[in-house]
Amino acid sequence: MNNALKKGLGFGLSSAVIATLAIIIGMHAGTNLKHAVISAVLVIAFADSLADSLAVYFSEKEGNKDKDVILTTVTAFFTKLVFALTFLIPIFIFDLHVAIWVDIFYGFIVLTIYSFNLAKSTHKGIAKTITLHILLAIVVIVASQGIGSLIENIYH
């Protein structure tokens, strides 16, 4: 697989999982409203995907071929967009509390598979890579939960 494609997929996938789980959990803690969580996921899927892909474009522009930079940028955008939107499926199907647990499970499975493949391709320790990525995701999720709860406590 092309290195530019790998970069875009890796960035888009990891960003989609971590950012989308964070916004789902933070919005749930802050509002407990299904429509607010759905709105936030849609914003992450579209606006944040575009912002992230532009950041990838600017960071990759220096010293890389234009074709590779564009491939990385477009791949990052569509990967984050599509994966972020998949987190809506459980929210539409289940009660919000159940959907959040389904999304956490789904997100950790996706992140684990990506981390496993990354570790294999870079010849790094598989368990160490997976553990690090899951722990980083947990830190972001816990921080988002805390922020959402803080806002809920301040305004209610």
Backbone bond lengths (Angstrom), bond angles and torsions (degrees), N, CA, C in turn:
res aa  C-N    CA-C-N  psi(-1)  N-CA   C-N-CA  omega(-1)  CA-C   N-CA-C  phi
1 M - - - 1.451 - - 1.534 108.79 -
2 N 1.289 115.56 139.84 1.465 123.54 179.22 1.534 110.38 -58.07
3 N 1.342 117.02 138.63 1.467 122.03 -178.84 1.533 111.87 -61.72
4 A 1.328 117.20 -38.75 1.468 120.98 178.95 1.528 110.14 -63.77
5 L 1.316 116.33 -39.25 1.464 121.15 178.40 1.530 110.76 -66.67
6 K 1.339 116.39 -42.53 1.465 121.18 177.75 1.526 111.15 -59.98
7 K 1.332 116.54 -43.61 1.471 120.21 179.55 1.519 110.72 -60.68
8 G 1.319 116.80 -47.45 1.461 120.76 -179.25 1.516 112.58 -63.13
9 L 1.340 116.24 -43.75 1.464 120.26 178.53 1.528 111.15 -63.78
10 G 1.314 116.10 -45.91 1.466 120.13 -178.66 1.509 112.48 -62.97
11 F 1.328 115.55 -45.83 1.455 118.97 179.91 1.524 110.86 -65.72
12 G 1.317 116.83 -48.99 1.463 120.78 -177.26 1.520 112.72 -62.50
13 L 1.317 116.35 -42.13 1.458 121.03 -178.42 1.524 111.76 -67.37
14 S 1.320 116.51 -51.00 1.470 119.22 -177.82 1.523 111.19 -65.47
15 S 1.325 116.90 -39.95 1.457 120.34 178.59 1.527 111.13 -66.54
16 A 1.315 117.13 -40.03 1.469 120.62 179.51 1.522 110.68 -61.70
17 V 1.313 116.38 -47.38 1.470 120.04 -177.45 1.527 110.91 -64.17
18 I 1.319 116.30 -52.73 1.462 119.34 -173.42 1.530 111.67 -69.75
19 A 1.330 117.53 -47.54 1.474 120.20 -178.32 1.530 111.48 -66.07
20 T 1.320 116.93 -40.68 1.464 119.38 -177.72 1.523 111.46 -69.65
21 L 1.333 116.83 -42.97 1.467 118.30 175.73 1.522 111.08 -61.80
22 A 1.318 116.67 -41.00 1.469 120.25 179.95 1.524 111.24 -61.75
23 I 1.309 117.04 -45.28 1.471 119.64 -177.55 1.532 110.70 -70.43
24 I 1.316 117.73 -37.28 1.467 120.40 177.74 1.529 110.00 -61.88
25 I 1.306 116.53 -49.26 1.462 120.97 -176.07 1.528 111.16 -70.72
26 G 1.319 116.87 -41.24 1.466 120.03 178.02 1.519 112.75 -64.73
27 M 1.326 116.67 -43.87 1.473 119.99 179.07 1.530 111.21 -67.83
28 H 1.307 116.40 -37.93 1.463 118.97 177.13 1.527 110.58 -62.62
29 A 1.323 116.57 -45.30 1.468 120.53 179.91 1.525 111.27 -64.38
30 G 1.319 116.50 -35.19 1.462 120.38 -176.68 1.511 114.92 -84.55
31 T 1.336 116.90 -26.70 1.463 118.93 -174.62 1.521 114.15 -127.79
32 N 1.330 117.41 -33.29 1.462 123.24 -173.32 1.525 111.66 57.61
33 L 1.334 115.78 29.42 1.464 121.26 -179.07 1.523 110.15 -114.86
34 K 1.319 115.07 123.42 1.460 120.88 -178.01 1.528 111.49 -59.53
35 H 1.322 116.99 -43.75 1.467 118.90 -177.62 1.533 112.17 -67.93
36 A 1.321 117.97 -29.28 1.470 121.01 176.57 1.525 110.16 -69.72
37 V 1.326 116.49 -40.21 1.460 120.83 178.29 1.527 109.86 -65.63
38 I 1.320 117.64 -43.83 1.466 121.49 178.44 1.526 110.21 -60.69
39 S 1.321 117.19 -46.11 1.473 121.09 178.68 1.524 111.15 -59.06
40 A 1.317 116.33 -44.02 1.467 120.66 -179.11 1.529 111.37 -64.68
41 V 1.326 117.43 -39.75 1.465 120.47 177.90 1.525 110.29 -64.97
42 L 1.309 117.13 -40.45 1.471 119.96 177.91 1.529 111.18 -63.39
43 V 1.315 117.11 -38.90 1.474 120.34 176.87 1.522 110.07 -64.40
44 I 1.332 116.76 -45.66 1.472 120.58 177.45 1.528 109.59 -59.01
45 A 1.321 115.83 -45.55 1.463 119.99 -175.81 1.527 112.17 -62.42
46 F 1.298 117.31 -41.20 1.463 118.91 -175.52 1.523 112.83 -97.10
47 A 1.297 118.04 -61.02 1.465 120.73 -174.15 1.524 112.28 -67.61
48 D 1.325 116.73 -46.17 1.459 119.16 -177.68 1.530 111.31 -70.77
49 S 1.337 117.29 -32.98 1.467 120.02 175.48 1.517 110.70 -62.40
50 L 1.316 115.95 -42.56 1.462 119.97 178.68 1.531 110.83 -67.13
51 A 1.320 116.84 -45.17 1.472 120.36 179.48 1.530 110.97 -62.29
52 D 1.322 116.91 -44.04 1.468 120.24 179.18 1.524 111.56 -64.21
53 S 1.316 116.70 -42.35 1.466 118.81 -178.89 1.526 110.99 -66.80
54 L 1.317 117.63 -34.25 1.472 119.76 174.79 1.526 110.94 -66.99
55 A 1.328 116.87 -37.69 1.465 120.27 176.10 1.529 110.57 -63.85
56 V 1.314 116.72 -40.57 1.468 120.98 175.65 1.525 109.36 -61.36
57 Y 1.319 116.24 -45.48 1.466 120.73 -179.91 1.536 110.96 -57.34
58 F 1.326 116.50 -49.26 1.462 119.76 -178.30 1.526 111.83 -65.87
59 S 1.321 117.11 -38.05 1.469 119.32 -178.30 1.533 111.78 -74.42
60 E 1.310 117.93 -30.34 1.460 121.89 -179.15 1.530 112.92 -87.45
61 K 1.312 117.55 -18.08 1.469 122.35 -173.96 1.525 112.28 -58.06
62 E 1.299 116.83 -40.12 1.465 121.54 -176.89 1.527 110.67 -72.01
63 G 1.314 116.94 114.70 1.460 121.81 172.78 1.515 116.02 82.91
64 N 1.310 119.84 6.40 1.461 122.23 178.58 1.518 110.38 -118.44
65 K 1.331 115.36 157.26 1.460 120.63 178.03 1.528 109.68 -68.90
66 D 1.326 116.10 142.02 1.468 120.70 -179.19 1.520 112.08 -55.18
67 K 1.320 116.95 -41.58 1.468 120.91 -179.03 1.529 110.69 -61.13
68 D 1.334 117.49 -43.35 1.461 121.04 179.22 1.526 111.81 -67.46
69 V 1.329 116.28 -39.63 1.464 120.69 179.74 1.525 110.06 -63.41
70 I 1.303 116.61 -43.61 1.470 120.59 -179.92 1.527 110.44 -66.54
71 L 1.330 117.11 -40.99 1.471 120.33 178.24 1.529 110.89 -62.50
72 T 1.319 117.32 -44.65 1.469 120.94 178.00 1.521 110.70 -61.38
73 T 1.334 116.30 -45.42 1.469 121.83 -178.16 1.521 111.80 -62.41
74 V 1.322 116.73 -49.97 1.468 121.44 -177.90 1.531 110.27 -65.72
75 T 1.321 116.38 -41.55 1.469 120.21 179.08 1.523 110.89 -63.84
76 A 1.330 117.30 -43.55 1.470 120.70 178.17 1.527 110.38 -60.28
77 F 1.325 116.50 -43.96 1.470 120.32 -178.61 1.531 111.03 -61.43
78 F 1.328 117.11 -54.23 1.460 119.38 -174.96 1.524 112.76 -70.14
79 T 1.331 117.12 -33.11 1.464 119.45 177.52 1.524 110.32 -65.23
80 K 1.328 116.70 -47.19 1.467 118.83 179.63 1.522 110.75 -65.60
81 L 1.317 117.54 -42.97 1.459 121.85 179.90 1.530 110.99 -57.30
82 V 1.312 116.37 -53.52 1.465 120.70 -176.06 1.527 111.26 -65.26
83 F 1.334 117.21 -47.86 1.467 118.70 -178.21 1.523 112.07 -67.00
84 A 1.307 118.26 -37.19 1.467 120.05 177.19 1.532 110.24 -62.16
85 L 1.307 116.40 -41.87 1.471 120.06 179.97 1.522 112.55 -65.76
86 T 1.333 118.04 -29.24 1.472 119.10 179.78 1.525 112.32 -64.82
87 F 1.329 117.19 -22.32 1.467 120.20 178.66 1.535 111.72 -70.49
88 L 1.319 117.03 -14.11 1.465 120.42 177.72 1.532 112.39 -75.82
89 I 1.308 117.02 -26.12 1.469 120.24 -175.31 1.533 111.59 -55.59
90 P 1.332 119.86 -53.32 1.476 118.10 177.79 1.528 113.23 -62.17
91 I 1.329 116.93 -32.33 1.469 119.80 -179.86 1.522 110.78 -66.29
92 F 1.327 117.10 -35.66 1.465 120.28 177.23 1.526 112.11 -74.53
93 I 1.311 117.08 -29.39 1.472 121.17 -174.88 1.531 112.86 -87.03
94 F 1.327 116.90 -42.60 1.464 121.34 -170.52 1.529 112.31 -110.62
95 D 1.324 113.98 168.12 1.454 121.32 167.13 1.539 106.75 -57.40
96 L 1.328 116.98 149.36 1.466 120.91 -174.40 1.530 112.71 -57.63
97 H 1.313 117.72 -41.14 1.474 120.70 -179.18 1.530 111.38 -63.09
98 V 1.311 116.33 -42.75 1.471 121.21 177.96 1.526 109.86 -68.66
99 A 1.311 116.67 -43.51 1.470 121.47 -179.08 1.524 111.66 -58.50
100 I 1.310 116.53 -37.58 1.466 119.96 179.69 1.524 110.42 -63.30
101 W 1.314 117.50 -43.13 1.469 119.89 178.62 1.522 111.51 -66.98
102 V 1.324 116.15 -38.07 1.469 119.92 176.24 1.532 109.47 -63.35
103 D 1.325 116.94 -43.88 1.468 120.64 178.83 1.523 112.39 -64.15
104 I 1.315 117.05 -39.64 1.478 119.95 177.73 1.531 109.29 -62.41
105 F 1.315 116.76 -47.62 1.463 120.97 178.92 1.528 110.38 -59.52
106 Y 1.321 116.50 -49.69 1.466 122.07 179.08 1.534 110.94 -58.69
107 G 1.321 117.16 -47.33 1.460 121.24 -178.75 1.519 112.10 -62.22
108 F 1.324 116.87 -41.21 1.468 119.78 179.76 1.528 111.33 -69.61
109 I 1.322 117.09 -33.77 1.471 120.11 175.98 1.533 109.54 -65.27
110 V 1.316 117.52 -47.66 1.467 121.54 179.35 1.531 110.11 -60.56
111 L 1.320 116.73 -46.36 1.467 121.07 -179.59 1.530 111.31 -64.52
112 T 1.312 117.22 -37.02 1.469 121.23 178.09 1.527 110.84 -66.41
113 I 1.321 117.54 -44.67 1.469 120.87 179.06 1.527 110.37 -63.15
114 Y 1.337 116.28 -44.86 1.471 119.48 177.88 1.535 110.29 -61.63
115 S 1.317 117.69 -45.52 1.469 122.06 -178.79 1.524 111.30 -63.25
116 F 1.321 116.78 -39.86 1.463 121.74 177.25 1.527 110.19 -60.38
117 N 1.322 116.64 -49.62 1.472 121.09 -179.66 1.531 111.76 -64.69
118 L 1.323 116.43 -38.98 1.462 120.50 177.48 1.526 110.60 -63.10
119 A 1.322 116.93 -45.78 1.464 121.14 -179.70 1.529 110.88 -62.35
120 K 1.326 116.84 -41.60 1.464 120.27 178.58 1.523 111.47 -63.84
121 S 1.328 116.73 -43.83 1.468 119.66 -176.04 1.528 112.73 -73.43
122 T 1.324 117.78 -24.21 1.467 121.11 -179.58 1.527 111.89 -103.32
123 H 1.341 115.87 2.09 1.475 121.66 179.53 1.526 112.31 58.53
124 K 1.323 115.86 39.60 1.468 122.49 175.71 1.527 108.03 -102.18
125 G 1.311 115.80 166.98 1.455 120.13 178.49 1.519 111.14 -64.74
126 I 1.313 116.43 125.11 1.468 120.86 -176.30 1.524 111.05 -65.28
127 A 1.324 117.23 -51.08 1.470 120.21 -177.83 1.528 110.68 -62.18
128 K 1.316 116.94 -41.47 1.464 120.88 -179.39 1.537 111.07 -64.76
129 T 1.318 116.98 -42.89 1.465 121.03 -179.62 1.526 111.20 -65.05
130 I 1.330 116.33 -47.04 1.471 120.35 179.58 1.520 110.28 -62.35
131 T 1.316 116.76 -46.60 1.471 121.15 -179.30 1.523 110.97 -59.81
132 L 1.313 117.18 -45.84 1.461 121.04 -179.89 1.527 111.32 -60.73
133 H 1.320 117.17 -46.45 1.463 120.23 -178.18 1.527 112.28 -66.81
134 I 1.322 116.78 -40.01 1.470 120.18 177.95 1.529 110.24 -67.20
135 L 1.323 117.23 -42.42 1.471 120.01 178.65 1.523 111.84 -62.75
136 L 1.322 117.01 -41.29 1.472 119.84 176.91 1.529 111.06 -62.64
137 A 1.327 116.52 -40.76 1.468 120.12 177.42 1.531 110.31 -63.42
138 I 1.318 116.95 -41.01 1.470 120.68 179.35 1.524 110.57 -63.37
139 V 1.325 117.97 -41.17 1.468 120.97 178.25 1.526 110.36 -59.90
140 V 1.322 117.07 -45.80 1.469 120.86 179.65 1.528 110.53 -64.03
141 I 1.327 116.86 -42.54 1.465 121.14 -179.36 1.528 110.93 -65.09
142 V 1.322 117.32 -45.44 1.471 120.82 179.71 1.532 110.21 -63.08
143 A 1.323 117.20 -41.53 1.473 120.21 177.36 1.526 110.34 -61.74
144 S 1.317 117.40 -42.14 1.470 121.18 179.45 1.515 111.51 -65.62
145 Q 1.327 116.38 -40.14 1.465 121.13 175.90 1.528 109.57 -60.22
146 G 1.323 115.90 -45.47 1.462 120.43 -179.89 1.515 112.62 -63.35
147 I 1.312 117.32 -42.84 1.464 121.19 179.06 1.530 110.17 -64.38
148 G 1.349 116.38 -46.29 1.461 119.75 178.23 1.519 112.10 -60.18
149 S 1.326 117.17 -42.98 1.466 121.11 178.76 1.521 111.69 -65.50
150 L 1.312 116.84 -39.62 1.464 121.19 177.70 1.522 111.17 -60.98
151 I 1.314 116.37 -46.53 1.469 120.82 178.95 1.535 109.97 -63.28
152 E 1.313 116.68 -41.70 1.480 120.68 178.07 1.521 109.65 -59.98
153 N 1.321 117.69 -44.74 1.468 121.45 -179.16 1.524 112.32 -67.20
154 I 1.298 118.03 -35.45 1.467 121.55 -178.95 1.535 110.75 -70.97
155 Y 1.307 117.56 -41.78 1.463 120.64 -172.28 1.519 115.02 -99.79
156 H 1.316 118.78 -0.17 1.465 119.52 176.00 1.467 110.29 -124.94
